[in-house]
């Protein structure tokens, strides 16, 4: 059986999942870490910048196994 090592770099499903997780993180951290609108924007930007590549690597790894 040949492993599937082809993963789309841009995926709407993965983007929605990262956005959902960033929204949950924002909701749970509101009032402690996130106190202003600028904090919220920064939190979501960092969550997306870190989360999307991590989920892409996870998709690649699960495609290999």
Sine and cosine of phi, psi and omega as CSV:
sin_phi,cos_phi,sin_psi,cos_psi,sin_omega,cos_omega
0.00,0.00,0.80,-0.60,-0.02,-1.00
-1.00,0.06,0.77,-0.64,0.01,-1.00
-0.95,0.32,0.52,-0.85,0.04,-1.00
-1.00,-0.01,0.97,-0.24,-0.04,-1.00
-0.97,-0.25,0.15,0.99,0.01,-1.00
-0.99,-0.11,0.90,-0.44,0.01,-1.00
-0.81,-0.58,0.73,-0.68,0.07,-1.00
-0.93,0.37,0.74,-0.67,0.02,-1.00
-0.95,0.30,-0.63,0.78,0.01,-1.00
-0.96,-0.27,0.87,-0.50,-0.01,-1.00
-0.68,-0.73,0.81,-0.59,0.01,-1.00
-0.91,0.41,-0.61,0.79,0.01,-1.00
-0.89,0.45,-0.69,0.72,0.02,-1.00
-0.92,0.39,-0.61,0.79,0.04,-1.00
-0.90,0.43,-0.67,0.74,0.05,-1.00
-0.91,0.42,-0.63,0.78,0.03,-1.00
-0.90,0.43,-0.68,0.73,0.04,-1.00
-0.91,0.41,-0.66,0.76,0.04,-1.00
-0.89,0.45,-0.65,0.76,0.04,-1.00
-0.90,0.43,-0.70,0.72,0.01,-1.00
-0.92,0.40,-0.61,0.79,0.05,-1.00
-0.91,0.42,-0.63,0.77,0.05,-1.00
-0.90,0.43,-0.66,0.75,0.06,-1.00
-0.90,0.44,-0.68,0.73,0.04,-1.00
-0.88,0.47,-0.63,0.78,0.04,-1.00
-0.91,0.41,-0.66,0.75,-0.01,-1.00
-0.92,0.40,-0.66,0.75,-0.04,-1.00
-0.97,0.24,-0.41,0.91,-0.02,-1.00
-0.99,-0.16,0.06,1.00,-0.01,-1.00
-0.92,0.39,0.82,-0.58,0.01,-1.00
0.98,-0.20,-0.39,0.92,0.04,-1.00
-0.96,-0.29,-0.95,0.30,0.03,-1.00
-0.99,0.15,-0.63,0.78,-0.05,-1.00
-0.97,-0.23,0.94,-0.33,-0.01,-1.00
-0.88,-0.47,-0.39,0.92,0.01,-1.00
-0.83,-0.56,0.16,-0.99,0.03,-1.00
-0.90,0.43,-0.59,0.81,0.03,-1.00
-0.91,0.42,-0.62,0.79,0.08,-1.00
-0.88,0.47,-0.63,0.77,0.01,-1.00
-0.91,0.42,-0.68,0.73,0.02,-1.00
-0.90,0.43,-0.69,0.73,0.03,-1.00
-0.90,0.44,-0.67,0.75,0.01,-1.00
-0.88,0.48,-0.73,0.68,-0.01,-1.00
-0.92,0.39,-0.64,0.77,0.01,-1.00
-0.89,0.45,-0.69,0.72,0.01,-1.00
-0.93,0.37,-0.64,0.77,0.00,-1.00
-0.89,0.45,-0.64,0.77,0.02,-1.00
-0.95,0.30,-0.66,0.76,-0.02,-1.00
-0.91,0.42,-0.51,0.86,0.02,-1.00
-1.00,-0.06,-0.65,0.76,-0.12,-0.99
-0.94,0.35,-0.65,0.76,-0.06,-1.00
-0.90,0.43,-0.73,0.68,0.05,-1.00
-0.91,0.42,-0.57,0.82,0.02,-1.00
-0.91,0.42,-0.70,0.72,0.03,-1.00
-0.92,0.38,-0.53,0.85,0.09,-1.00
-0.91,0.42,-0.68,0.73,0.05,-1.00
-0.91,0.42,-0.60,0.80,0.05,-1.00
-0.90,0.43,-0.64,0.77,0.05,-1.00
-0.90,0.43,-0.65,0.76,0.04,-1.00
-0.90,0.44,-0.71,0.71,-0.02,-1.00
-0.91,0.41,-0.66,0.75,0.02,-1.00
-0.94,0.34,-0.47,0.88,0.09,-1.00
-0.94,0.34,-0.45,0.90,0.01,-1.00
-0.98,0.20,-0.46,0.89,-0.05,-1.00
-0.98,-0.18,0.00,0.00,0.00,0.00
